[in-house]
Amino acid sequence: DVLIEYLSWNMPHGMRLVVKPHPQAKGDYTYRELHAIRSLDNCVLLSAGYSTHDILRNPGCRGVITLNSSVGFECLLYNKPVIALSDFYGIEYRPCVYRIQPKDFAATVRAAGEQKNREEDYLAALYSIYAAAYPGGFFVQDIDYETVVDAVIKKAGAAKKSRNTLAGC
């Protein structure tokens, strides 16, 4: 994977990049891609089923690099920084959450790894995610109420029709 190679090449000296595919990505990587990741000197490839919490609890884990996933959110719960390579729940809350472009990666990893964050910083970052989310949801997005209502009416109509069909047997 090109992104993993780029991140590996730009990791600060002495740091390892631990790669864990998404649990639902089983079979998404070819043998050649997995071999390429394994062959990177400073890269460790874990299975998709490996416990994320075991990784985050490890004292050697200094943070998470993510495109956009719940692992970043979980990382904040362990008081470790997140480097987001895309929109991360609509927030950037330094020194806990860094939204960056790949070209800024090496400098940001160094800064995040050296940063001594306080628990209050992580609680504030978590609250920012909560405040940015709509009530009853986790992700930042607009609710299309018309679509929701149409779907409920359609589902109710199908259930009524199904019940009438069963009653007529």
Salt bridges, closest charged atoms under 4 A:
ASP54 OD1 - ARG57 NH2 2.81
GLU74 OE2 - HIS53 NE2 4.00
ASP87 OD1 - ARG99 NH1 3.30
GLU92 OE2 - ARG94 NE 2.81
ASP104 OD1 - LYS103 NZ 3.28
GLU120 OE1 - ARG118 NE 3.84
ASP121 OD1 - ARG118 NH2 3.20
